[in-house]
Amino acid sequence: MSIIVPCFNPPDGWFEKLESNAIFLKSNGVDFELILVNDGSTKPLPQNLQQKLDSVCKNIFISYEQNMGKGFAVRKGVEISIGEVIIYTDIDFPYRMEHVIDVLEKVQSGSNVVIGVRSKSYYTTLPAMRVVISKLLRFLISFMMQIPTDDTQCGLKGFDRKGKEIFLLGNINRYLFDMEFVKLAVRNNLKVETTIVYLREGVVMAQMPLSLLFKEALNFIRILFI
C-alpha cells in the first residue's frame, strides 16, 4: 500500500501522530510506503525530517516552494506511488486508523475506488460556517450529479491501479479535486464503493472561508460537464 499525505503548514504534533499511525499499521501487518508531500509550507518543518521519517517507515519525501493546492500535492504523490493499493488522507490523520485498513481491504476485495463518507456525528465538530458550506455542497451534488454519494470531500479515499490511472487524469488542484476524481471514476465505469468513517478523538476542525465557494464555483461547473 502507498499512503499519500499532503501537508501545508501542518499543525503542532503532526509528526508524532504520523509516527503512531505508522506503528499501528505495522502492528496490523500492513506493508506500506509513506509519501509525504510538502505543498509549499511557509511554516518550517522539523529539522532532520528525512532522518526522522526514515526511522519510522519506508518513505518518499517531496517538497516544493510554491503552494499549489491539495489536489496538486496528492497527484504528485500518486504519480510516483508503487503500491497495489493507494490511499490518501490528511496530515492530521483525522479519521480512525481502522478505517484506513477497512479501505485497504475493500480495494483488495475488488473495488476500484473506495470513498470515505463522513458519519452524521462529523457535523457536531465543525464551526457553523463550515457546516453550512459542507451541507450546501452535498445538496448540490445530490441534486446535480449522478454519482454514488453526495459526500465527495471526505479526506480518506483509496483505489487500485485502474483508479490510479483515472486519478491522474484530473486537472483540479484545489478543494474540489476529490469531486472531480469521483466523477471521472463513475464516468469511466470503475467499481466505486463507499464506507462510513468516524473522526478520531481530539480532532479540531478549522474554519473554512465563505470565499472558498466563489473560488471553486468555476471548478464545480467544469466537473458537471465531465
N, C-alpha and C positions, 0 to 999 in steps of 0.2 A: 504494500500500500504506500502511496505517496500522500502526504498531508501538506497542503499548501496553506501557508499562514501569511497574509499580507499585514504590514504594520505601518502606521503613520503616527508619530508622536505617541507611542504606546504608554498606557497608564503605569503608575508605580506598581511593582510587584509582578509585572508580566512575565519576567524570565522564570521566577520561582514557580508560577502557575504552569508555564510550559514544561518545566523540568518535572513537576509532579505528575503531569498528564502523560509525559513520555514514560515515566516509571509505571504508571497504571497500564498503559498499552503493553509494555514489555511483560508485566506480570500476568497479562491475559494472553500471552503467546502471540502477539501481533508483530509481524515483521514489517517494518516501515522505514521510510526515509522522510525527513522533515525538510521542506523547502520554505525558508523564511525570506520574504521579500520586503525590503525596506523601501517604501514608496516615498522617498524624498523627505524623510523626517527632518524637522528643524531642531527637535529636541535630541540631545546627544544620547546615543545608545551606550550600553555598558562597555567599559574598556575590556579589551581582550575577548570580545563577544565570540569570535570564531573559536577560540580555545574553549570557552565555556560550552558552546554548542557541541563541539567535538566530544566533550566529556559526558554529554547526555545521550546522544544518539547519532546515527548516520544522518548527515545533513548537507544541504547546499544553502549558502547564504548569498542572496542577490541584493545589491544596493545601488541606487542611483540618486542624483541630487535633486531633480525636479519632481514635485508631486504630480503624478499622472492620473491618480484615481484608483479606487479599489479594483475595478474591473480590469484595468491595465495590469495591475500588480498580480492579480490571480492568474491572468492569462500568461504572464511571463513565467510564473511557476509551472503552470500546466504544460507549457511548451517543452520544458526540459525534464518533466517527470518521467520516471521509468516504471512506476507501479502498474500492476494489472488493474488495480482499483485506485482512483484518485478522489480524495476528499478535500474540500476546503472549508475553513472556518475562520473565526475572528481571533485576533491576537489575545484577547482576554478569555478565550475558550468559554463563552457564555452558557453553553448548554452542557448538560450532564454527560460525562465521558462515556457512559454506557450507550448513549445514542450514537456515538461515533462507531462503536462496534456494531450496533444494530444496522447502521447504514452500510457498513462494510459487508455484513452477512447478507443483506438484501441484494446488493450488487452481485456478490458471489453466487447467489441463488438464481440469477438470471435477469435481473432488471438492468437495463442500460443506464438509467438515471434514477436516483433516489433523492427526493426533495424533503427536507425537514419542514414540518408545518407546526407553527407555534401553538401551544396549548392556550386555552382561554385565560388561564392564570397569568399568562405573559403580560396582559394589559394592565394588571394591577401594579406592575413595577414601573410603568412608563410615566414620564411627565405628560401633562394633559395635552399639550400641543402635539406631541409625538403620537399619542393615541388617535387624535383627530386625523393626522396625516396618514397613519397606517391603515385606519379603517376606511378612509376615503379611497385610498389606493386599492384596497381589497374589493370595495364596492365596484370601482371602475373595471377591475379585472374580471369579476364575475359577470358584469353586465356586457362587456365588450369583447372578451376573448374566450375562445373555445379551447381551454386548457384544463388539466385535471385538478387544479387547485387555484384558489384565489389568493394564496399566500406564497408569492414568489420570492419574497425578500428575506426569508429566514437565512441566517448566516451559517447554515450547515447543509451541504449537498455533496453527493458522491456520484461517480459514474465510472463506466468501464472504458475500454479503448474506443469503442464506437462513440460513446458520449464525449470522449476527448476530441475526436475529430470534429464533432459538431460544436463543442465549446469554442474551439479555436477559430470558428467561422465568425464569431461575434466581433462587433465593432464598437460597442458602447463601453466607455472607460470608467464611468462613474456609477451612481446609485442603481440604475436600472439594468445593469449588465446581467443580473440574475434573471430578470423577467425575459430579457432577450434570449438567454440560453434555454429557458423552459419552452418558449415559443418555437425556437428553432428545433428543439428536440421533438416536440409534437409534430411540427411540420415535416420532419424527416422520418416519421413513423418509428421512433425509438420507443422501447417499453419504459414507461415512466411510472414510478411508484412513489407514494407519499408515506411519511411516517411522523407521528406526533412526537414532538420534543419538548422538554421542560428545561427552564433555566436552572442552573446550579444555584446553590445558596450563596448569598452575598453579592450577586451581580447588581451593579448600579448602572442604569441605562441613561445615556446622555441626552440632552436636549437636541432636537432636530429643527433647524430653522425653517420657517414657512417659505423662505425664498427658494428652498430646495425644490419645491413643487414647480415653481416657474422655470427654474433652470432645466428641469428634467421633462418639462411638458413636450418639448420637441422630440425627445427620445421616445416618449410614450407613443406619440403619433407614428414615429418610424416603426416601432415594434408592432403596432396594429396592422401595418401593411406588409409585414413579412409574409 
